[in-house]
Amino acid sequence: MIYLIGGPPRAGKTTLAKALAKKLRISWISTDTLEVVSREYIPKSQWKKLHPYSHLRGKGKARNNDEFYEIYSASKIIQVLKVQAKSVYKAIDTMIANEIDNGNDYIIEGYHLAPEFVHKLIKTHGKKNIRTISLTKFDPKKFAIDVHRSKTPNDWLLVLTKKEETFLKVGNMVAKFSHFFEKGAKKYGFSTLNMDHNFTTQIKRGINLLTKK
């Protein structure tokens, strides 16, 4: 079985993937890793077009979150993330095909797993081989508070942010992106989980939803 966990950045996808991997004793991977690998095989002339988010992040002071979220709106950030996600679709599809062919169970998590793309993956590889869920967060104020509880070493959001108001801006982007995932999941009949409250309990619910018979 291939388990696909989608949702915006900072929604709890990695936490769920790790917890599920521990329970099932299987491996997991982030689509961010697949993006880094696939980038090495893209001609430099196509890099800016296929990776617009990374391009914007690399421009001047936009490397830190305060400047980046001051310059670009939530809608713009989501737009370029959606474009960049497509550059990894082939790598994700290939990996899924390989794991299914080898009879392996595997967990893949990342914002790249938009509901429409997951729907296509299920049509290609069969519903019997794929289970999916999208995680969401809709409360920017709570997001801005909860981010300080992160235990992730060298957390990119904490390390690259100095202004408190920036956390709220990131939270607004996450909330807006969450609506995209929720709308798509509803369209295709996929499960979603709101992670704003009772995070630990919701992680357990996510595991149950993905592993129920």
Secondary structure, 3 states (H helix, E strand, C coil): CEEEEECCCCCCHHHHHHHHHHHHCCEEEEHHHHHHHHHCCCCHHHHHHHCHHHHHHCCHHHHCHHHHHHHCCHHHHHHHHHHHHHCCHHHHHHHHHHHHHCCCCEEEECCCCCHHHHHHHHHHHCHHHEEEEEEECCCHHHHHHHHHHCCCCCCHHHHCCCCHHHHHHHHHHHHHHHHHHHHHHHHHCCEEEECCCCHHHHHHHHHHHHHCC
